[in-house]
Amino acid sequence: MIKFQKEQYIGCGEYIRASKKHQSYDTPMHFHEFYELEFILSGNGKTVLNGEELDYDEGALFFMTPLDCHSVNIKDAEIFNVMFTEQFIDRKYIDPFL
């Protein structure tokens, strides 16, 4: 299983990165050392999140923590993605999701 590093995806010395992407891709099973929100603006696909297969459809919102393992198979989707570290947000807002 692959571990995505903060420096790779958010950057050194940074705490948050937001982007809008239009793409098709397959990402193997992985986890990361940061939190991730993905809002599907259009398109479709599948994700496996902690062993459960879920549809990636327009309007879906996914929240992944460093404790979650997931893979993604996206077909021509437009996605709003936010990745952030624990330093960016107060733990009282994250703890209910853990």
N, C-alpha and C positions, 0 to 999 in steps of 0.2 A: 504494500500500500504506500502511496506517495504522500509526503507531508509538504504542503505549500508554505513557504516561508514568507513572513511579513515583508521583508526587504524586497522580495521578488515582485509582489503584487501591490503593496502600498507605498513602499519606499523607505529608505533610511531616514530616521528622524521625523517621519510623518506618522499621523495617527488615523487618517481617513483618506479614502479615495472613492470618488463617485464617477461613474461613466455610463454612457448610453451606447450600447453596442448593437450592431446588426450582423448576425453571423449564423453559420451552421457549424457544429462541432461535436465531437465525442471527447469527453474527459473521463479517464479511468477512475476507479474508486480512489478517493483521497480524503484527506482532512487538512485543516489549516490551523495555524496558531493565531487566528483572528476571527472575527465575526463577519458574516456576510448576509446581506439582504439582496434578493433578486425579485424584481417585479417584471412579469412577462407582459410586454406591451402588445406584441403580436407574434404569431408563429406557434409552433407546437413541438413537442418531443416528450421525452420521458426522463425521469430522474429516479435513482434508487437512493433513498435517504434512510440510513440505519436499517437496511434490509427490506424496506417497504417501497414497492414501485409506485410512483405517482406520475400523473400526466402533467406535462408542461404545456399549459394552454393560456391563451390571452386572459389576462386578469388574475392569474395565479401569483401568489406572493410566497416566497420561501425565505426562511430565516435559519441560518446554520451557525452553530456555535463551534468552538474548538473541540467539543466533545462529539460532534456529528461526523459520520463517514458518509460520503455520497459520490455518485457518479452521475454524469449528465450526457444525454443524447438529444441535441437540439437540431431542429430542421428549420432553417430560414426564419430565425426569430429576431425580434427587436427586444432588447432587455435593458432595463435600468438596474444597474448594479451598484451597491454600496458595500465597501469593505472597511472595517474599522477595528482598532485594537481596544483592549480593555481600558487603556489610559484615556480614550476619547469620551467614555460615558461612565456615569456613576453606577457602581455595582447594584444599587437598589433597583435600577431599571432592568438589569440583566438577570439577576438572581431568580425571578419568577419563571424564566424560560429554562433554567438549568434544573 
